[in-house]
Amino acid sequence: MNTEKYNKIEFSPEVNRAALIVKPKKPFFDWLIYTSNEYDKPEERIDPKTVDREGMDSKNVYLMPVYDENKQYDEFLKKHYSKIFNSELNDWYIDPDMWPKDRSWKEFLKWFEYEVQTVVYDLAPEFDIEYDD
């Protein structure tokens, strides 16, 4: 086998993080529609008929440590779900008084589906990663 040929292939570097992908479910959209109807101007209200087609079905990605065992990802998520829940709500309404009172782990599982991707590649390693405050 000619390994010299394979050594010339360019690969993206792997990042030492896993990706937690979070997608809202129906209870989240129900809250979003209700809150929009209560607080937004009529022309800014979210249309319930199109809520799942206007980019509101997008997913957020959270980076987390890479672990050896799957149960460690679940443990990490259970420890940090509250930050994620708050972040998802804050993307739409920044006033916590507008958020649901019950933001427990059980509610998180009702409001969001999630998956963990354990291999993350950096397609732009020449650019520094920047963090917002």
ZIWOTA-V695876 format. One line per field, one symbol per residue. phi: phi as a letter, one per 20 degrees, with the letter a starting at -180 (. if undefined). burial: # if it has 16 or more other C-alpha atoms within 10 Angstrom, else .. A space follows every 10 residues. Layout:
# ZIWOTA-V695876
phi->???
burial->???
This chain:
# ZIWOTA-V695876
phi->.efffffefe dffeeebdde ddcfdggfff fffgffffde fgfdffegfd gecdneefde ddebfececg fffffffffd gfffgfffff fdceeffeef fecfgffgff ecdbbddecc ddecffdfed dff
burial->.......... ......#### #####..##. ###.###... ....##.... ........#. #.##.#.... ..#...#... #..##..##. ..#.....#. ....#..#.. ##...#.#.# .......... ...
